[in-house]
Amino acid sequence: MLGLTVVLLTGRTLRQGQGKEYGKLSERYWKSVAKCEIDPDDLKKLGTTDGKAVKVTTSYGSVVLRAVKSLRGPHPGKVFVPYGPWASVVADSKTHGTGMPSFKGIQAVVEPASDLEEVLTLKELLLSHYGKKRGSQ
């Protein structure tokens, strides 16, 4: 698979705030934050298109997100993921005494997701990363 080394940036968005009004388990919230905004030229380099699943991997973790053609830019080599549980999977959990993890300037690799990988709902994401199997201690 073709991968592209990028700088990952995260932040709040208006749609994310609107989605939270419907609850974090709502489809509206999920669609507002489980995405990765990518420069149009970088989408072409990846051989993928708007709406397809991409895998974002950092030294902290990996998550599958929906690729969205960025309307800002150009900004080749930089991707944006809204704050939320999906961004938390690929961000450094250490706060370095600030109380807030570092969500800016993270080196990442973005690649097209395989046919077996899909964007998880919030419940699926939490269970896959933090859930325990029934009966395990």
Buried (B, 14 or more C-beta within 10 A) or exposed (E): EEBBEBBBBBEEBEBBEEBBEEEEEBEBBBEBBBBBBBBBEBBEBBEBEEEBBBBBBBEBBBBBBBBBBBEEBEBEEBBBBBBBBBBBBBBBEEEEEEEEBBBEEBEBBBBBBEEEBEBBEBEEBEEEEEEEEEEEE
